[in-house]
């Protein structure tokens, strides 16, 4: 269990397009497949390395004015056991000072979690909750940076302590949130030497061996010529209909979609398709295609360039 620190709370102003967008994108029900990647301690993991568990995560806004104008309730449980939540949190959202276009999620746990299970579906119970019933998860705030309609980030540094196993340990929790993408990685390290003790990943909709994840770097040119292209944003898409939305500095709302095995047309052979649309318009502005087994695909229009590369396994870097 993460160490909790009781604090007095005051409302925080959080008027920000980034905060509003994160609250909208994060809210909902996510069905994830969770796997143990590393488990150095015998019995530390909840299940063995060669199995998966289905996990459901429910995130909904709750009205708690004394905590702030943007508060989410998060509840996580094994899919077939909703009456036994394994994690219950309140997330108070506010703009992060650094980096730009980022949101800080202050994390609070419940002193008596069982009293507040399924809180988002019990409006009468919400009104009885007060600051005396919760405690801040010291050092476990999440900083999530925005890229288009996606947010990526997590805990910062080694300050999120885990005291549940007796010996001092710290947690590193990373999260990627999109309209059709939800990925997380939880790692536990021994505090004295930063040795990795446990690593768990969760991902929705696609298994890693069924669809590859691509990182798409988007560049834009104010002059409309390729020589003036400047980095704009990076979106991460699965190759089976993954899509991401972004805006250009001149106010255009655009969307890219990546198709692989789910190719929407009848072809004689498999291919990878990258498509650019004006948001809300079904007719594409441009398309590019490549062999199905390629690790890169590009779309170059002069005023806009999209370069997608498959993510290298066990690395945060793009394939070169």
C-alpha positions as CSV (number, residue, x, y, z in Angstrom):
1,X,0.0,0.0,0.0
2,X,1.3,3.5,-0.9
3,X,2.2,5.6,2.1
4,X,-0.6,8.1,2.8
5,X,-0.2,11.5,4.4
6,X,-3.2,13.2,5.9
7,X,-3.5,16.9,5.0
8,X,-5.9,19.8,5.2
9,X,-7.4,20.6,1.7
10,X,-8.3,23.8,0.0
11,X,-10.1,24.3,-3.4
12,X,-7.7,24.8,-6.3
13,X,-8.5,26.8,-9.4
14,X,-8.0,24.6,-12.4
15,X,-9.5,26.4,-15.4
16,X,-7.5,25.1,-18.3
17,X,-8.3,23.5,-21.7
18,X,-5.8,20.8,-21.0
19,X,-7.4,20.0,-17.6
20,X,-10.9,19.9,-19.3
21,X,-9.6,17.6,-22.1
22,X,-7.9,15.2,-19.7
23,X,-11.0,15.0,-17.6
24,X,-13.1,14.2,-20.7
25,X,-10.6,11.7,-22.2
26,X,-9.8,9.9,-18.9
27,X,-13.5,9.4,-17.9
28,X,-15.1,6.1,-18.7
29,X,-14.7,2.4,-18.3
30,X,-11.4,0.7,-19.5
31,X,-11.1,-3.1,-19.9
32,X,-7.4,-4.0,-19.8
33,X,-5.3,-7.1,-20.0
34,X,-2.6,-7.1,-17.3
35,X,0.6,-9.1,-17.3
36,X,3.5,-9.6,-14.9
37,X,6.7,-8.8,-16.7
38,X,9.2,-9.1,-13.8
39,X,8.7,-10.6,-10.4
40,X,11.9,-11.0,-8.5
41,X,10.3,-11.7,-5.2
42,X,8.7,-15.1,-4.6
43,X,5.0,-14.5,-4.0
44,X,5.2,-10.8,-4.6
45,X,3.0,-10.9,-7.8
46,X,-0.7,-11.6,-7.6
47,X,-0.4,-14.2,-10.4
48,X,2.3,-16.0,-12.4
49,X,4.4,-14.6,-15.2
50,X,2.7,-16.8,-17.9
51,X,-0.9,-15.7,-17.3
52,X,-3.0,-12.6,-17.8
53,X,-5.7,-11.0,-15.7
54,X,-8.6,-9.0,-17.1
55,X,-8.8,-5.7,-15.2
56,X,-11.5,-3.1,-15.3
57,X,-10.9,0.6,-14.5
58,X,-13.7,3.0,-13.9
59,X,-13.0,6.7,-13.9
60,X,-15.8,9.3,-13.4
61,X,-16.0,13.0,-12.4
62,X,-17.3,13.6,-8.9
63,X,-18.5,16.9,-7.4
64,X,-16.3,17.7,-4.4
65,X,-16.0,21.5,-4.4
66,X,-13.8,21.5,-1.3
67,X,-11.2,19.5,-3.2
68,X,-11.4,21.4,-6.5
69,X,-13.5,21.9,-9.6
70,X,-11.9,18.9,-11.5
71,X,-12.0,15.7,-9.4
72,X,-12.1,12.2,-10.7
73,X,-12.9,9.0,-8.8
74,X,-10.9,6.0,-10.0
75,X,-11.8,2.4,-9.1
76,X,-9.9,-0.7,-10.3
77,X,-10.9,-4.3,-9.9
78,X,-10.4,-7.7,-11.4
79,X,-13.1,-8.0,-14.1
80,X,-15.1,-10.8,-12.5
81,X,-15.0,-9.4,-8.9
82,X,-16.3,-5.9,-8.9
83,X,-17.3,-6.1,-5.3
84,X,-13.6,-6.2,-4.3
85,X,-11.9,-3.1,-5.6
86,X,-8.2,-3.4,-5.4
87,X,-7.6,0.3,-5.9
88,X,-9.7,3.4,-5.1
89,X,-8.4,6.9,-5.6
90,X,-9.4,10.5,-5.9
91,X,-7.5,12.5,-8.6
92,X,-7.6,16.3,-8.3
93,X,-6.6,17.8,-11.6
94,X,-4.8,21.2,-12.1
95,X,-2.5,22.7,-14.7
96,X,1.1,21.7,-14.2
97,X,3.7,24.5,-14.1
98,X,6.2,22.4,-16.2
99,X,6.2,21.2,-18.9
100,X,3.8,23.2,-21.1
101,X,0.4,21.7,-21.8
102,X,0.6,19.3,-18.9
103,X,-1.7,18.4,-16.1
104,X,-0.8,17.5,-12.5
105,X,-3.1,14.9,-10.9
106,X,-2.9,15.0,-7.1
107,X,-3.6,11.5,-5.8
108,X,-5.6,10.9,-2.6
109,X,-6.5,7.5,-1.0
110,X,-9.3,6.6,1.3
111,X,-8.7,5.9,5.0
112,X,-11.6,3.4,4.9
113,X,-11.9,2.3,1.3
114,X,-14.7,-0.2,1.8
115,X,-17.0,2.7,2.8
116,X,-16.6,4.4,-0.5
117,X,-16.7,1.6,-3.1
118,X,-18.6,2.5,-6.3
119,X,-18.6,6.1,-5.2
120,X,-19.2,7.5,-8.7
121,X,-22.5,5.6,-8.8
122,X,-23.7,6.7,-5.4
123,X,-24.4,10.5,-5.5
124,X,-25.9,10.5,-2.0
125,X,-22.7,9.1,-0.6
126,X,-20.6,11.7,-2.3
127,X,-22.2,14.5,-0.2
128,X,-21.0,12.8,3.0
129,X,-17.4,12.6,2.0
130,X,-15.0,15.1,3.7
131,X,-11.3,15.8,3.9
132,X,-11.2,13.7,7.1
133,X,-11.9,10.6,5.1
134,X,-9.0,10.9,2.7
135,X,-5.3,11.3,2.7
136,X,-2.7,12.5,0.2
137,X,-0.5,9.9,-1.4
138,X,2.7,11.7,-0.7
139,X,5.1,11.9,-3.6
140,X,2.7,10.0,-5.9
141,X,1.3,12.9,-8.0
142,X,1.1,12.2,-11.7
143,X,2.3,14.7,-14.3
144,X,0.6,14.0,-17.7
145,X,1.8,15.9,-20.8
146,X,-0.7,16.5,-23.6
147,X,0.0,15.6,-27.2
148,X,-3.2,16.3,-29.3
149,X,-5.9,14.2,-27.7
150,X,-3.5,12.0,-25.8
151,X,-1.8,12.4,-22.4
152,X,1.4,10.6,-21.3
153,X,3.4,10.7,-18.1
154,X,3.4,9.4,-14.5
155,X,5.1,9.7,-11.2
156,X,8.3,11.8,-11.1
157,X,11.5,10.8,-9.3
158,X,11.7,8.3,-6.4
159,X,9.3,9.9,-4.0
160,X,6.3,7.5,-4.3
161,X,7.0,5.1,-1.5
162,X,5.6,1.6,-1.0
163,X,5.7,0.4,2.6
164,X,3.5,-2.6,2.2
165,X,6.3,-5.2,1.9
166,X,8.2,-4.0,5.0
167,X,11.5,-3.0,3.4
168,X,11.7,0.6,1.8
169,X,10.6,0.5,-1.8
170,X,9.4,3.1,-4.3
171,X,7.0,3.0,-7.2
172,X,7.3,4.2,-10.7
173,X,3.9,4.4,-12.4
174,X,3.6,5.5,-16.1
175,X,0.3,6.0,-18.0
176,X,-0.8,6.7,-21.5
177,X,-4.4,7.9,-22.0
178,X,-6.2,8.4,-25.3
179,X,-9.7,8.1,-26.6
180,X,-9.1,4.5,-27.8
181,X,-5.8,3.7,-26.0
182,X,-5.1,3.1,-22.3
183,X,-1.7,1.7,-21.3
184,X,0.0,1.6,-17.9
185,X,3.2,0.3,-16.4
186,X,3.8,-0.1,-12.7
187,X,7.4,-0.8,-11.4
188,X,8.6,-1.4,-7.9
189,X,12.2,-0.7,-7.0
190,X,14.2,-1.4,-3.9
191,X,15.0,2.0,-2.4
192,X,18.6,1.5,-1.3
193,X,20.0,0.4,-4.8
194,X,17.1,0.9,-7.2
195,X,16.9,-2.8,-8.1
196,X,13.8,-3.6,-10.0
197,X,11.6,-6.0,-8.0
198,X,8.4,-6.1,-10.0
199,X,7.0,-4.8,-13.2
200,X,3.4,-5.0,-14.4
201,X,1.9,-3.7,-17.6
202,X,-1.7,-3.2,-18.6
203,X,-3.1,-2.5,-22.1
204,X,-6.5,-2.3,-23.6
205,X,-8.1,-3.5,-26.8
206,X,-4.9,-5.0,-28.4
207,X,-2.4,-7.5,-27.2
208,X,1.2,-6.5,-28.0
209,X,1.7,-9.6,-30.3
210,X,-1.5,-8.8,-32.2
211,X,-0.9,-5.2,-33.2
212,X,2.1,-3.0,-33.1
213,X,2.3,0.4,-31.4
214,X,3.6,3.2,-33.6
215,X,4.8,6.7,-32.5
216,X,3.9,9.3,-35.1
217,X,6.0,12.5,-35.1
218,X,4.1,15.4,-36.7
219,X,5.8,18.5,-38.1
220,X,4.1,21.7,-39.5
221,X,5.3,24.5,-41.7
222,X,4.0,28.1,-41.3
223,X,5.2,28.9,-44.8
224,X,3.8,25.8,-46.4
225,X,7.2,24.5,-47.5
226,X,9.1,21.5,-46.3
227,X,12.3,23.4,-45.5
228,X,10.5,25.3,-42.7
229,X,9.0,22.3,-41.0
230,X,9.0,22.4,-37.2
231,X,8.1,19.7,-34.7
232,X,4.4,20.0,-33.6
233,X,3.5,16.9,-31.5
234,X,3.8,13.2,-31.2
235,X,0.9,10.7,-31.1
236,X,1.0,7.0,-30.4
237,X,-1.3,4.8,-32.5
238,X,-1.9,1.1,-32.8
239,X,-1.8,-0.3,-36.4
240,X,-5.4,-1.6,-36.2
241,X,-7.5,1.5,-36.6
242,X,-5.7,3.6,-34.0
243,X,-6.4,7.3,-34.4
244,X,-5.3,10.6,-32.9
245,X,-6.5,14.1,-33.1
246,X,-4.3,17.3,-33.2
247,X,-4.6,21.0,-34.1
248,X,-2.2,23.1,-36.2
249,X,-1.1,26.6,-35.2
250,X,-3.3,28.1,-37.9
251,X,-6.4,26.5,-36.3
252,X,-7.0,23.4,-38.4
253,X,-8.4,20.4,-36.5
254,X,-6.9,17.2,-38.0
255,X,-6.9,13.5,-37.3
256,X,-4.5,10.7,-38.4
257,X,-5.5,7.0,-38.5
258,X,-3.3,3.9,-38.9
259,X,-4.7,0.7,-40.4
260,X,-3.0,-2.6,-40.6
261,X,-4.7,-6.0,-40.3
262,X,-8.0,-4.1,-40.1
263,X,-7.5,-2.6,-43.6
264,X,-10.9,-1.3,-44.6
265,X,-10.7,-2.2,-48.3
266,X,-10.4,-5.4,-50.2
267,X,-6.8,-5.9,-51.3
268,X,-4.8,-8.8,-52.7
269,X,-2.1,-8.4,-50.1
270,X,-1.7,-6.9,-46.6
271,X,-0.6,-3.3,-46.3
272,X,-0.2,-0.5,-43.8
273,X,-2.2,2.6,-44.4
274,X,-1.7,6.1,-42.9
275,X,-4.6,8.4,-43.4
276,X,-5.0,12.2,-42.7
277,X,-8.5,13.7,-42.3
278,X,-10.0,17.0,-41.4
279,X,-11.7,16.2,-38.1
280,X,-15.3,15.3,-38.7
281,X,-14.8,14.8,-42.5
282,X,-14.8,11.3,-43.8
283,X,-13.0,12.2,-47.1
284,X,-9.2,11.9,-46.5
285,X,-6.9,14.8,-47.2
286,X,-4.1,12.4,-48.0
287,X,-3.1,8.8,-47.5
288,X,0.2,6.8,-47.6
289,X,0.8,3.1,-47.6
290,X,3.6,0.6,-47.1
291,X,4.2,-3.1,-46.8
292,X,2.4,-4.7,-43.8
293,X,5.6,-5.7,-42.1
294,X,7.3,-2.3,-42.4
295,X,8.5,-0.5,-39.3
296,X,8.1,3.0,-40.7
297,X,5.5,4.9,-42.8
298,X,5.6,8.6,-43.8
299,X,3.2,11.2,-45.2
300,X,4.8,14.3,-46.6
301,X,2.6,17.2,-47.8
302,X,5.1,20.1,-47.6
303,X,3.1,22.0,-45.1
304,X,2.7,18.9,-42.9
305,X,4.8,15.8,-42.4
306,X,3.8,12.7,-40.4
307,X,6.5,10.1,-39.7
308,X,5.4,7.0,-37.8
309,X,7.8,4.4,-36.5
310,X,7.0,1.2,-34.6
311,X,8.1,1.2,-31.0
312,X,11.1,-1.0,-30.3
313,X,10.2,-3.7,-27.7
314,X,11.3,-2.8,-24.1
315,X,12.3,0.7,-25.2
316,X,10.8,4.1,-25.4
317,X,12.7,4.9,-28.5
318,X,11.5,4.8,-32.1
319,X,12.8,2.3,-34.6
320,X,15.5,4.0,-36.8
